């Protein structure tokens, strides 16, 4: 009985560490996506301004 409880406890402990790793990796992917989206929008705005396009709102 002791070994069964110990096995389940250790298995649950390892699962929590993996969940934290997956969450951290997902956060990094989301941060890279947001930063690349921001960079692309700034690049687009700068290029359109260089070409003389009017991007002001009415």
C-alpha distance matrix in Angstrom:
0.0 3.8 5.5 5.2 6.4 8.6 9.9 10.9 12.4 14.4 15.5 16.8 18.5 20.2 21.5 23.1 25.0 26.3 27.5 29.5 31.0 32.1 33.6 35.4 36.8 37.9 39.6 41.5 42.6 43.8 45.7 47.4 48.4 49.9 51.8 53.2 54.3 56.0 57.7 58.9 60.4 62.2 63.5 64.7 66.4 68.0 69.3 70.7 72.4 73.9 75.3 76.9 74.9 74.9 71.4 72.3 71.4 74.3
3.8 0.0 3.8 5.5 5.3 6.1 8.6 10.1 10.6 12.2 14.2 15.5 16.4 18.4 20.1 21.5 23.0 24.7 26.1 27.7 29.2 30.7 32.1 33.6 35.2 36.5 38.1 39.8 41.2 42.5 44.0 45.8 47.1 48.5 50.1 51.7 53.0 54.5 56.1 57.5 59.0 60.6 62.0 63.4 65.0 66.5 67.9 69.4 71.0 72.4 73.9 75.5 73.6 73.7 70.2 71.1 70.3 73.3
5.5 3.8 0.0 3.8 5.4 4.9 5.9 8.6 9.7 10.4 11.9 14.1 15.0 16.3 18.2 20.1 21.3 22.6 24.4 26.1 27.2 28.7 30.4 31.9 33.2 34.7 36.4 37.9 39.2 40.7 42.3 43.8 45.1 46.8 48.3 49.7 51.1 52.8 54.2 55.5 57.2 58.9 60.0 61.5 63.2 64.7 65.9 67.5 69.2 70.5 72.0 73.7 71.9 72.1 68.6 69.7 69.0 72.1
5.2 5.5 3.8 0.0 3.8 5.4 5.1 6.3 8.6 10.0 10.6 12.4 14.2 15.5 16.7 18.8 20.5 21.5 22.9 25.0 26.3 27.2 29.0 30.8 32.0 33.1 35.1 36.8 37.8 39.2 41.1 42.6 43.6 45.3 47.1 48.4 49.6 51.4 53.0 54.1 55.7 57.5 58.7 60.0 61.7 63.3 64.5 66.0 67.7 69.2 70.5 72.2 70.2 70.3 66.9 67.9 67.1 70.1
6.4 5.3 5.4 3.8 0.0 3.8 5.4 5.2 6.1 8.6 9.9 10.7 12.2 14.4 15.5 16.9 18.9 20.3 21.4 23.2 24.9 26.1 27.4 29.2 30.8 31.8 33.4 35.4 36.6 37.7 39.5 41.3 42.4 43.8 45.6 47.1 48.2 49.8 51.5 52.8 54.2 56.0 57.4 58.7 60.2 61.9 63.3 64.7 66.3 67.8 69.3 70.8 68.8 68.8 65.3 66.1 65.2 68.2
8.6 6.1 4.9 5.4 3.8 0.0 3.8 5.5 5.1 6.1 8.5 9.9 10.5 12.3 14.3 15.6 17.0 18.7 20.2 21.7 23.1 24.7 26.2 27.6 29.2 30.6 32.1 33.7 35.2 36.6 38.1 39.8 41.1 42.6 44.1 45.7 47.0 48.6 50.1 51.5 53.1 54.6 56.0 57.4 59.0 60.5 61.9 63.5 65.0 66.4 68.0 69.6 67.8 67.9 64.4 65.4 64.7 67.8
9.9 8.6 5.9 5.1 5.4 3.8 0.0 3.8 5.5 5.3 6.1 8.6 9.9 10.7 12.4 14.6 15.8 16.8 18.6 20.6 21.6 22.8 24.7 26.3 27.4 28.8 30.7 32.2 33.3 34.9 36.6 38.1 39.3 41.0 42.6 43.9 45.3 47.0 48.5 49.7 51.4 53.1 54.2 55.6 57.4 58.9 60.1 61.7 63.4 64.7 66.1 67.9 66.0 66.3 62.9 64.0 63.4 66.5
10.9 10.1 8.6 6.3 5.2 5.5 3.8 0.0 3.8 5.5 5.0 6.1 8.5 10.0 10.6 12.6 14.6 15.6 16.7 18.9 20.3 21.2 22.8 24.7 26.0 27.0 28.9 30.7 31.8 33.0 34.9 36.6 37.5 39.1 41.0 42.3 43.4 45.2 46.8 48.0 49.5 51.3 52.6 53.8 55.5 57.2 58.4 59.8 61.6 63.1 64.4 66.0 64.0 64.1 60.6 61.7 60.8 63.9
12.4 10.6 9.7 8.6 6.1 5.1 5.5 3.8 0.0 3.8 5.5 5.2 6.2 8.8 10.0 11.0 12.9 14.7 15.7 17.2 19.0 20.4 21.6 23.2 25.0 26.2 27.6 29.4 30.9 32.0 33.6 35.5 36.7 38.0 39.7 41.3 42.5 44.0 45.7 47.1 48.5 50.1 51.6 53.0 54.5 56.0 57.5 58.9 60.5 62.0 63.5 65.1 63.2 63.2 59.6 60.5 59.8 62.8
14.4 12.2 10.4 10.0 8.6 6.1 5.3 5.5 3.8 0.0 3.8 5.4 4.9 6.2 8.7 10.1 10.9 12.6 14.5 15.9 17.0 18.7 20.4 21.6 23.1 24.7 26.2 27.7 29.2 30.7 32.1 33.7 35.2 36.7 38.1 39.6 41.1 42.6 44.0 45.5 47.2 48.7 49.9 51.5 53.1 54.5 55.9 57.5 59.1 60.4 62.0 63.7 61.9 62.1 58.7 59.8 59.2 62.4
15.5 14.2 11.9 10.6 9.9 8.5 6.1 5.0 5.5 3.8 0.0 3.8 5.4 5.3 6.4 8.9 10.3 10.9 12.6 14.8 15.7 16.8 18.7 20.4 21.4 22.8 24.7 26.3 27.3 28.8 30.7 32.1 33.3 35.0 36.6 37.9 39.2 41.0 42.5 43.7 45.3 47.1 48.2 49.6 51.4 52.9 54.1 55.6 57.4 58.7 60.1 61.8 60.0 60.2 56.8 58.0 57.4 60.5
16.8 15.5 14.1 12.4 10.7 9.9 8.6 6.1 5.2 5.4 3.8 0.0 3.8 5.5 5.1 6.5 9.0 10.1 10.7 12.8 14.6 15.5 16.7 18.7 20.3 21.2 22.8 24.8 26.0 27.1 28.9 30.7 31.7 33.1 35.0 36.5 37.6 39.2 40.9 42.2 43.6 45.3 46.8 48.0 49.6 51.3 52.6 54.0 55.6 57.2 58.6 60.2 58.2 58.2 54.7 55.7 55.0 58.0
18.5 16.4 15.0 14.2 12.2 10.5 9.9 8.5 6.2 4.9 5.4 3.8 0.0 3.8 5.5 5.4 6.7 9.1 10.2 11.3 13.0 14.8 15.9 17.2 19.1 20.5 21.7 23.4 25.1 26.3 27.7 29.5 31.0 32.2 33.7 35.4 36.8 38.2 39.7 41.3 42.8 44.2 45.7 47.2 48.7 50.1 51.6 53.2 54.6 56.1 57.7 59.3 57.5 57.6 54.1 55.1 54.5 57.7
20.2 18.4 16.3 15.5 14.4 12.3 10.7 10.0 8.8 6.2 5.3 5.5 3.8 0.0 3.8 5.5 5.3 6.5 8.8 10.2 10.9 12.6 14.5 15.7 16.9 18.6 20.3 21.6 23.0 24.7 26.1 27.6 29.0 30.7 32.1 33.5 35.0 36.6 37.9 39.4 41.1 42.6 43.8 45.3 47.1 48.4 49.7 51.4 53.0 54.2 55.8 57.6 55.9 56.2 52.8 54.0 53.6 56.9
21.5 20.1 18.2 16.7 15.5 14.3 12.4 10.6 10.0 8.7 6.4 5.1 5.5 3.8 0.0 3.8 5.4 5.2 6.3 8.8 9.9 10.6 12.4 14.3 15.4 16.5 18.4 20.2 21.2 22.5 24.4 26.0 27.0 28.7 30.4 31.7 32.9 34.7 36.3 37.5 39.0 40.8 42.0 43.3 45.1 46.6 47.9 49.4 51.1 52.5 53.9 55.6 53.7 53.9 50.5 51.7 51.1 54.3
23.1 21.5 20.1 18.8 16.9 15.6 14.6 12.6 11.0 10.1 8.9 6.5 5.4 5.5 3.8 0.0 3.8 5.4 5.1 6.4 8.8 10.0 10.6 12.4 14.4 15.4 16.6 18.6 20.2 21.1 22.6 24.6 25.8 27.0 28.7 30.4 31.6 33.0 34.8 36.2 37.6 39.2 40.7 42.1 43.5 45.1 46.6 48.0 49.5 51.1 52.6 54.1 52.2 52.3 48.8 49.8 49.2 52.3
25.0 23.0 21.3 20.5 18.9 17.0 15.8 14.6 12.9 10.9 10.3 9.0 6.7 5.3 5.4 3.8 0.0 3.8 5.4 5.2 6.4 8.8 10.0 10.7 12.5 14.4 15.5 16.8 18.7 20.1 21.3 22.9 24.6 26.0 27.2 28.9 30.5 31.8 33.2 34.8 36.5 37.8 39.1 40.8 42.4 43.6 45.1 46.8 48.2 49.6 51.3 52.9 51.3 51.5 48.1 49.2 48.9 52.2
26.3 24.7 22.6 21.5 20.3 18.7 16.8 15.6 14.7 12.6 10.9 10.1 9.1 6.5 5.2 5.4 3.8 0.0 3.8 5.4 5.0 6.2 8.6 9.8 10.6 12.3 14.2 15.4 16.6 18.3 20.0 21.3 22.6 24.4 25.8 27.1 28.6 30.4 31.6 32.9 34.7 36.3 37.4 38.9 40.7 42.1 43.3 45.0 46.6 47.9 49.4 51.2 49.5 49.8 46.5 47.8 47.5 50.9
27.5 26.1 24.4 22.9 21.4 20.2 18.6 16.7 15.7 14.5 12.6 10.7 10.2 8.8 6.3 5.1 5.4 3.8 0.0 3.8 5.4 5.1 6.1 8.6 9.9 10.5 12.2 14.3 15.4 16.4 18.3 20.1 21.0 22.5 24.3 25.8 26.9 28.6 30.2 31.5 32.9 34.7 36.0 37.3 38.9 40.6 41.9 43.3 44.9 46.5 47.9 49.5 47.6 47.7 44.3 45.4 44.9 48.1
29.5 27.7 26.1 25.0 23.2 21.7 20.6 18.9 17.2 15.9 14.8 12.8 11.3 10.2 8.8 6.4 5.2 5.4 3.8 0.0 3.8 5.5 5.1 6.1 8.6 9.8 10.5 12.4 14.3 15.2 16.4 18.5 19.9 21.0 22.5 24.3 25.7 26.9 28.5 30.2 31.6 33.0 34.5 36.1 37.5 38.9 40.5 42.0 43.4 44.9 46.6 48.1 46.3 46.4 43.0 44.1 43.7 47.0
31.0 29.2 27.2 26.3 24.9 23.1 21.6 20.3 19.0 17.0 15.7 14.6 13.0 10.9 9.9 8.8 6.4 5.0 5.4 3.8 0.0 3.8 5.5 5.1 6.2 8.6 9.9 10.7 12.4 14.3 15.4 16.7 18.5 20.1 21.2 22.7 24.4 25.9 27.1 28.6 30.4 31.8 32.9 34.6 36.3 37.5 38.9 40.7 42.2 43.4 45.0 46.8 45.2 45.6 42.3 43.7 43.6 47.0
32.1 30.7 28.7 27.2 26.1 24.7 22.8 21.2 20.4 18.7 16.8 15.5 14.8 12.6 10.6 10.0 8.8 6.2 5.1 5.5 3.8 0.0 3.8 5.4 5.1 6.1 8.6 9.9 10.6 12.2 14.2 15.4 16.5 18.4 20.0 21.1 22.5 24.4 25.8 26.9 28.6 30.4 31.5 32.8 34.6 36.1 37.3 38.9 40.6 41.9 43.3 45.1 43.3 43.7 40.4 41.8 41.6 44.9
33.6 32.1 30.4 29.0 27.4 26.2 24.7 22.8 21.6 20.4 18.7 16.7 15.9 14.5 12.4 10.6 10.0 8.6 6.1 5.1 5.5 3.8 0.0 3.8 5.5 5.0 6.1 8.7 9.9 10.4 12.2 14.3 15.3 16.4 18.3 19.9 21.0 22.5 24.3 25.6 26.9 28.6 30.1 31.4 32.9 34.5 36.0 37.4 38.9 40.5 42.0 43.5 41.6 41.7 38.3 39.5 39.1 42.4
35.4 33.6 31.9 30.8 29.2 27.6 26.3 24.7 23.2 21.6 20.4 18.7 17.2 15.7 14.3 12.4 10.7 9.8 8.6 6.1 5.1 5.4 3.8 0.0 3.8 5.4 5.1 6.3 8.8 9.9 10.6 12.5 14.3 15.4 16.5 18.4 20.0 21.2 22.6 24.3 25.9 27.1 28.5 30.3 31.7 32.9 34.5 36.2 37.6 38.9 40.7 42.3 40.7 40.9 37.6 38.8 38.8 42.2
36.8 35.2 33.2 32.0 30.8 29.2 27.4 26.0 25.0 23.1 21.4 20.3 19.1 16.9 15.4 14.4 12.5 10.6 9.9 8.6 6.2 5.1 5.5 3.8 0.0 3.8 5.4 5.1 6.3 8.7 9.9 10.7 12.4 14.4 15.4 16.6 18.4 20.1 21.1 22.5 24.5 25.9 26.9 28.5 30.4 31.6 32.8 34.6 36.2 37.4 38.9 40.8 39.2 39.8 36.6 38.2 38.2 41.8
37.9 36.5 34.7 33.1 31.8 30.6 28.8 27.0 26.2 24.7 22.8 21.2 20.5 18.6 16.5 15.4 14.4 12.3 10.5 9.8 8.6 6.1 5.0 5.4 3.8 0.0 3.8 5.4 5.1 6.2 8.6 10.0 10.6 12.3 14.3 15.4 16.5 18.4 20.0 21.0 22.6 24.4 25.6 26.9 28.6 30.2 31.5 32.9 34.6 36.1 37.4 39.1 37.2 37.6 34.3 35.8 35.6 39.0
39.6 38.1 36.4 35.1 33.4 32.1 30.7 28.9 27.6 26.2 24.7 22.8 21.7 20.3 18.4 16.6 15.5 14.2 12.2 10.5 9.9 8.6 6.1 5.1 5.4 3.8 0.0 3.8 5.4 5.1 6.1 8.6 9.8 10.5 12.2 14.1 15.3 16.5 18.2 19.8 21.1 22.6 24.2 25.6 27.0 28.5 30.1 31.6 32.9 34.5 36.2 37.6 35.9 36.0 32.6 33.9 33.7 37.2
41.5 39.8 37.9 36.8 35.4 33.7 32.2 30.7 29.4 27.7 26.3 24.8 23.4 21.6 20.2 18.6 16.8 15.4 14.3 12.4 10.7 9.9 8.7 6.3 5.1 5.4 3.8 0.0 3.8 5.4 5.1 6.2 8.6 10.0 10.6 12.2 14.2 15.4 16.4 18.2 20.0 21.1 22.3 24.2 25.7 26.8 28.3 30.2 31.5 32.7 34.5 36.2 34.8 35.3 32.1 33.6 33.9 37.5
42.6 41.2 39.2 37.8 36.6 35.2 33.3 31.8 30.9 29.2 27.3 26.0 25.1 23.0 21.2 20.2 18.7 16.6 15.4 14.3 12.4 10.6 9.9 8.8 6.3 5.1 5.4 3.8 0.0 3.8 5.5 5.2 6.2 8.7 10.0 10.6 12.2 14.3 15.3 16.4 18.3 20.0 20.9 22.4 24.3 25.7 26.7 28.4 30.2 31.4 32.8 34.7 33.0 33.7 30.6 32.3 32.6 36.2
43.8 42.5 40.7 39.2 37.7 36.6 34.9 33.0 32.0 30.7 28.8 27.1 26.3 24.7 22.5 21.1 20.1 18.3 16.4 15.2 14.3 12.2 10.4 9.9 8.7 6.2 5.1 5.4 3.8 0.0 3.8 5.5 5.1 6.2 8.6 9.9 10.5 12.3 14.2 15.3 16.5 18.4 19.9 21.0 22.6 24.3 25.7 26.9 28.6 30.2 31.6 33.1 31.2 31.5 28.2 29.7 29.6 33.1
45.7 44.0 42.3 41.1 39.5 38.1 36.6 34.9 33.6 32.1 30.7 28.9 27.7 26.1 24.4 22.6 21.3 20.0 18.3 16.4 15.4 14.2 12.2 10.6 9.9 8.6 6.1 5.1 5.5 3.8 0.0 3.8 5.4 5.2 6.1 8.5 9.8 10.6 12.2 14.1 15.4 16.6 18.2 19.9 21.1 22.5 24.2 25.8 27.0 28.5 30.3 31.7 30.2 30.5 27.2 28.6 28.9 32.5
47.4 45.8 43.8 42.6 41.3 39.8 38.1 36.6 35.5 33.7 32.1 30.7 29.5 27.6 26.0 24.6 22.9 21.3 20.1 18.5 16.7 15.4 14.3 12.5 10.7 10.0 8.6 6.2 5.2 5.5 3.8 0.0 3.8 5.6 5.2 6.0 8.5 9.9 10.4 12.1 14.2 15.3 16.2 18.1 19.9 20.9 22.2 24.1 25.6 26.7 28.4 30.2 28.9 29.6 26.6 28.5 29.1 32.8
48.4 47.1 45.1 43.6 42.4 41.1 39.3 37.5 36.7 35.2 33.3 31.7 31.0 29.0 27.0 25.8 24.6 22.6 21.0 19.9 18.5 16.5 15.3 14.3 12.4 10.6 9.8 8.6 6.2 5.1 5.4 3.8 0.0 3.8 5.5 5.2 6.1 8.6 9.9 10.5 12.2 14.3 15.2 16.3 18.3 19.9 20.9 22.4 24.2 25.6 26.9 28.6 26.9 27.5 24.5 26.4 26.8 30.4
49.9 48.5 46.8 45.3 43.8 42.6 41.0 39.1 38.0 36.7 35.0 33.1 32.2 30.7 28.7 27.0 26.0 24.4 22.5 21.0 20.1 18.4 16.4 15.4 14.4 12.3 10.5 10.0 8.7 6.2 5.2 5.6 3.8 0.0 3.8 5.5 5.1 6.2 8.6 9.9 10.6 12.3 14.2 15.3 16.5 18.3 19.9 21.1 22.5 24.3 25.8 27.1 25.3 25.5 22.3 23.8 24.1 27.7
51.8 50.1 48.3 47.1 45.6 44.1 42.6 41.0 39.7 38.1 36.6 35.0 33.7 32.1 30.4 28.7 27.2 25.8 24.3 22.5 21.2 20.0 18.3 16.5 15.4 14.3 12.2 10.6 10.0 8.6 6.1 5.2 5.5 3.8 0.0 3.8 5.4 5.1 6.1 8.6 9.9 10.6 12.2 14.2 15.3 16.4 18.2 19.9 21.0 22.4 24.3 25.8 24.6 25.0 22.0 23.7 24.5 28.3
53.2 51.7 49.7 48.4 47.1 45.7 43.9 42.3 41.3 39.6 37.9 36.5 35.4 33.5 31.7 30.4 28.9 27.1 25.8 24.3 22.7 21.1 19.9 18.4 16.6 15.4 14.1 12.2 10.6 9.9 8.5 6.0 5.2 5.5 3.8 0.0 3.8 5.4 5.0 6.0 8.5 9.8 10.4 12.1 14.1 15.2 16.2 18.1 19.8 20.8 22.4 24.3 23.0 23.9 21.2 23.4 24.5 28.2
54.3 53.0 51.1 49.6 48.2 47.0 45.3 43.4 42.5 41.1 39.2 37.6 36.8 35.0 32.9 31.6 30.5 28.6 26.9 25.7 24.4 22.5 21.0 20.0 18.4 16.5 15.3 14.2 12.2 10.5 9.8 8.5 6.1 5.1 5.4 3.8 0.0 3.8 5.5 5.1 6.2 8.6 9.8 10.5 12.2 14.2 15.3 16.4 18.3 19.9 21.1 22.6 20.8 21.5 18.4 20.6 21.2 25.0
56.0 54.5 52.8 51.4 49.8 48.6 47.0 45.2 44.0 42.6 41.0 39.2 38.2 36.6 34.7 33.0 31.8 30.4 28.6 26.9 25.9 24.4 22.5 21.2 20.1 18.4 16.5 15.4 14.3 12.3 10.6 9.9 8.6 6.2 5.1 5.4 3.8 0.0 3.8 5.5 5.2 6.2 8.6 9.9 10.6 12.2 14.2 15.4 16.5 18.3 20.1 21.2 19.7 20.0 16.9 18.7 19.6 23.4
57.7 56.1 54.2 53.0 51.5 50.1 48.5 46.8 45.7 44.0 42.5 40.9 39.7 37.9 36.3 34.8 33.2 31.6 30.2 28.5 27.1 25.8 24.3 22.6 21.1 20.0 18.2 16.4 15.3 14.2 12.2 10.4 9.9 8.6 6.1 5.0 5.5 3.8 0.0 3.8 5.5 5.2 6.1 8.6 9.9 10.5 12.1 14.2 15.3 16.4 18.3 20.0 19.1 20.0 17.4 19.6 21.2 25.0
58.9 57.5 55.5 54.1 52.8 51.5 49.7 48.0 47.1 45.5 43.7 42.2 41.3 39.4 37.5 36.2 34.8 32.9 31.5 30.2 28.6 26.9 25.6 24.3 22.5 21.0 19.8 18.2 16.4 15.3 14.1 12.1 10.5 9.9 8.6 6.0 5.1 5.5 3.8 0.0 3.8 5.5 5.0 6.1 8.6 9.8 10.5 12.1 14.1 15.2 16.5 18.4 17.1 18.3 15.9 18.6 20.1 23.9
60.4 59.0 57.2 55.7 54.2 53.1 51.4 49.5 48.5 47.2 45.3 43.6 42.8 41.1 39.0 37.6 36.5 34.7 32.9 31.6 30.4 28.6 26.9 25.9 24.5 22.6 21.1 20.0 18.3 16.5 15.4 14.2 12.2 10.6 9.9 8.5 6.2 5.2 5.5 3.8 0.0 3.8 5.4 5.1 6.1 8.5 9.9 10.5 12.2 14.1 15.4 16.6 14.8 15.5 12.7 15.1 16.4 20.2
62.2 60.6 58.9 57.5 56.0 54.6 53.1 51.3 50.1 48.7 47.1 45.3 44.2 42.6 40.8 39.2 37.8 36.3 34.7 33.0 31.8 30.4 28.6 27.1 25.9 24.4 22.6 21.1 20.0 18.4 16.6 15.3 14.3 12.3 10.6 9.8 8.6 6.2 5.2 5.5 3.8 0.0 3.8 5.4 5.1 6.0 8.5 9.9 10.5 12.2 14.2 15.4 14.4 15.0 12.6 14.8 16.8 20.6
63.5 62.0 60.0 58.7 57.4 56.0 54.2 52.6 51.6 49.9 48.2 46.8 45.7 43.8 42.0 40.7 39.1 37.4 36.0 34.5 32.9 31.5 30.1 28.5 26.9 25.6 24.2 22.3 20.9 19.9 18.2 16.2 15.2 14.2 12.2 10.4 9.8 8.6 6.1 5.0 5.4 3.8 0.0 3.8 5.5 5.1 6.1 8.5 9.9 10.5 12.3 14.3 13.8 15.3 13.6 16.5 18.8 22.5
64.7 63.4 61.5 60.0 58.7 57.4 55.6 53.8 53.0 51.5 49.6 48.0 47.2 45.3 43.3 42.1 40.8 38.9 37.3 36.1 34.6 32.8 31.4 30.3 28.5 26.9 25.6 24.2 22.4 21.0 19.9 18.1 16.3 15.3 14.2 12.1 10.5 9.9 8.6 6.1 5.1 5.4 3.8 0.0 3.8 5.5 5.2 6.1 8.5 9.9 10.6 12.4 11.1 12.7 11.0 14.2 16.4 19.9
66.4 65.0 63.2 61.7 60.2 59.0 57.4 55.5 54.5 53.1 51.4 49.6 48.7 47.1 45.1 43.5 42.4 40.7 38.9 37.5 36.3 34.6 32.9 31.7 30.4 28.6 27.0 25.7 24.3 22.6 21.1 19.9 18.3 16.5 15.3 14.1 12.2 10.6 9.9 8.6 6.1 5.1 5.5 3.8 0.0 3.8 5.5 5.2 6.1 8.6 10.0 10.7 9.3 10.2 8.2 11.1 13.5 17.1
68.0 66.5 64.7 63.3 61.9 60.5 58.9 57.2 56.0 54.5 52.9 51.3 50.1 48.4 46.6 45.1 43.6 42.1 40.6 38.9 37.5 36.1 34.5 32.9 31.6 30.2 28.5 26.8 25.7 24.3 22.5 20.9 19.9 18.3 16.4 15.2 14.2 12.2 10.5 9.8 8.5 6.0 5.1 5.5 3.8 0.0 3.8 5.5 5.1 6.2 8.7 9.9 10.0 11.5 10.5 13.2 16.2 19.6
69.3 67.9 65.9 64.5 63.3 61.9 60.1 58.4 57.5 55.9 54.1 52.6 51.6 49.7 47.9 46.6 45.1 43.3 41.9 40.5 38.9 37.3 36.0 34.5 32.8 31.5 30.1 28.3 26.7 25.7 24.2 22.2 20.9 19.9 18.2 16.2 15.3 14.2 12.1 10.5 9.9 8.5 6.1 5.2 5.5 3.8 0.0 3.8 5.4 5.0 6.3 8.7 9.0 11.5 11.3 14.6 17.6 20.8
70.7 69.4 67.5 66.0 64.7 63.5 61.7 59.8 58.9 57.5 55.6 54.0 53.2 51.4 49.4 48.0 46.8 45.0 43.3 42.0 40.7 38.9 37.4 36.2 34.6 32.9 31.6 30.2 28.4 26.9 25.8 24.1 22.4 21.1 19.9 18.1 16.4 15.4 14.2 12.1 10.5 9.9 8.5 6.1 5.2 5.5 3.8 0.0 3.8 5.4 5.1 6.4 5.4 8.0 8.0 11.6 14.5 17.4
72.4 71.0 69.2 67.7 66.3 65.0 63.4 61.6 60.5 59.1 57.4 55.6 54.6 53.0 51.1 49.5 48.2 46.6 44.9 43.4 42.2 40.6 38.9 37.6 36.2 34.6 32.9 31.5 30.2 28.6 27.0 25.6 24.2 22.5 21.0 19.8 18.3 16.5 15.3 14.1 12.2 10.5 9.9 8.5 6.1 5.1 5.4 3.8 0.0 3.8 5.4 5.1 5.6 7.2 7.7 10.5 13.9 16.7
73.9 72.4 70.5 69.2 67.8 66.4 64.7 63.1 62.0 60.4 58.7 57.2 56.1 54.2 52.5 51.1 49.6 47.9 46.5 44.9 43.4 41.9 40.5 38.9 37.4 36.1 34.5 32.7 31.4 30.2 28.5 26.7 25.6 24.3 22.4 20.8 19.9 18.3 16.4 15.2 14.1 12.2 10.5 9.9 8.6 6.2 5.0 5.4 3.8 0.0 3.8 5.4 7.6 10.2 11.4 14.2 17.7 20.3
75.3 73.9 72.0 70.5 69.3 68.0 66.1 64.4 63.5 62.0 60.1 58.6 57.7 55.8 53.9 52.6 51.3 49.4 47.9 46.6 45.0 43.3 42.0 40.7 38.9 37.4 36.2 34.5 32.8 31.6 30.3 28.4 26.9 25.8 24.3 22.4 21.1 20.1 18.3 16.5 15.4 14.2 12.3 10.6 10.0 8.7 6.3 5.1 5.4 3.8 0.0 3.8 5.8 9.2 11.1 14.3 17.6 19.8
76.9 75.5 73.7 72.2 70.8 69.6 67.9 66.0 65.1 63.7 61.8 60.2 59.3 57.6 55.6 54.1 52.9 51.2 49.5 48.1 46.8 45.1 43.5 42.3 40.8 39.1 37.6 36.2 34.7 33.1 31.7 30.2 28.6 27.1 25.8 24.3 22.6 21.2 20.0 18.4 16.6 15.4 14.3 12.4 10.7 9.9 8.7 6.4 5.1 5.4 3.8 0.0 3.8 6.4 9.1 11.7 15.1 17.0
74.9 73.6 71.9 70.2 68.8 67.8 66.0 64.0 63.2 61.9 60.0 58.2 57.5 55.9 53.7 52.2 51.3 49.5 47.6 46.3 45.2 43.3 41.6 40.7 39.2 37.2 35.9 34.8 33.0 31.2 30.2 28.9 26.9 25.3 24.6 23.0 20.8 19.7 19.1 17.1 14.8 14.4 13.8 11.1 9.3 10.0 9.0 5.4 5.6 7.6 5.8 3.8 0.0 3.8 6.2 9.3 12.3 14.2
74.9 73.7 72.1 70.3 68.8 67.9 66.3 64.1 63.2 62.1 60.2 58.2 57.6 56.2 53.9 52.3 51.5 49.8 47.7 46.4 45.6 43.7 41.7 40.9 39.8 37.6 36.0 35.3 33.7 31.5 30.5 29.6 27.5 25.5 25.0 23.9 21.5 20.0 20.0 18.3 15.5 15.0 15.3 12.7 10.2 11.5 11.5 8.0 7.2 10.2 9.2 6.4 3.8 0.0 3.8 5.8 8.9 10.6
71.4 70.2 68.6 66.9 65.3 64.4 62.9 60.6 59.6 58.7 56.8 54.7 54.1 52.8 50.5 48.8 48.1 46.5 44.3 43.0 42.3 40.4 38.3 37.6 36.6 34.3 32.6 32.1 30.6 28.2 27.2 26.6 24.5 22.3 22.0 21.2 18.4 16.9 17.4 15.9 12.7 12.6 13.6 11.0 8.2 10.5 11.3 8.0 7.7 11.4 11.1 9.1 6.2 3.8 0.0 3.8 6.6 9.5
72.3 71.1 69.7 67.9 66.1 65.4 64.0 61.7 60.5 59.8 58.0 55.7 55.1 54.0 51.7 49.8 49.2 47.8 45.4 44.1 43.7 41.8 39.5 38.8 38.2 35.8 33.9 33.6 32.3 29.7 28.6 28.5 26.4 23.8 23.7 23.4 20.6 18.7 19.6 18.6 15.1 14.8 16.5 14.2 11.1 13.2 14.6 11.6 10.5 14.2 14.3 11.7 9.3 5.8 3.8 0.0 3.8 6.5
71.4 70.3 69.0 67.1 65.2 64.7 63.4 60.8 59.8 59.2 57.4 55.0 54.5 53.6 51.1 49.2 48.9 47.5 44.9 43.7 43.6 41.6 39.1 38.8 38.2 35.6 33.7 33.9 32.6 29.6 28.9 29.1 26.8 24.1 24.5 24.5 21.2 19.6 21.2 20.1 16.4 16.8 18.8 16.4 13.5 16.2 17.6 14.5 13.9 17.7 17.6 15.1 12.3 8.9 6.6 3.8 0.0 3.8
74.3 73.3 72.1 70.1 68.2 67.8 66.5 63.9 62.8 62.4 60.5 58.0 57.7 56.9 54.3 52.3 52.2 50.9 48.1 47.0 47.0 44.9 42.4 42.2 41.8 39.0 37.2 37.5 36.2 33.1 32.5 32.8 30.4 27.7 28.3 28.2 25.0 23.4 25.0 23.9 20.2 20.6 22.5 19.9 17.1 19.6 20.8 17.4 16.7 20.3 19.8 17.0 14.2 10.6 9.5 6.5 3.8 0.0
